[in-house]
Amino acid sequence: MKWAALDFTMKSKQPSEALSTTNGMKAVAQAWDNREGPAVLATVDAAKTPNAIYVGEVRYVPTEGFIVADNYFHKTRANIKTGTKGAILFLTKERKSFQVKGLLSYYTQGPIFENMQSWHDPKYPGVAAVLLRVEEAYSGAEKLL
């Protein structure tokens, strides 16, 4: 049996791929505007144990990604501080699922934190802001980005 050689070299993105990235994020943004109910934020700890929580205070900021208010995080906060990637899952009013994945960052000051403070409900603590920079996006099983 002969094995075919695999080409793992990096290839530059073609203009059509960049356009599909833009279209993928447009689809996510439109779905986000049409979402229903809370979102789910998923993280993993250093031992790769998953943790998922409902989050109600989340905003999509086109130039940044998804900002989540840390109101009552505990395991989630610890996971984020280890440098984990995470995912946000949400449903549209038509019950179509969307998922975004990317690196999570934790902010207790600066522009991301101030953005969160400008919209979060003051009846919750809002101790920090978590930013998910979108690296991958899906609608159901369809990869958008």
Buried (B, 14 or more C-beta within 10 A) or exposed (E): EEEEEEEEEEEEEEEEEEEBBEEBBEBBEEBBEBBEEBBBBBBBBEEEEEBBBEBEBBBBEEEBBBBBBBBEBEEBBBBBEEEBBBBBBBBBEEEEEBBBBBBBBBBEEEEBBEBBEEEBEEEEEBBBBBBBBBEBBBBEEEEBB
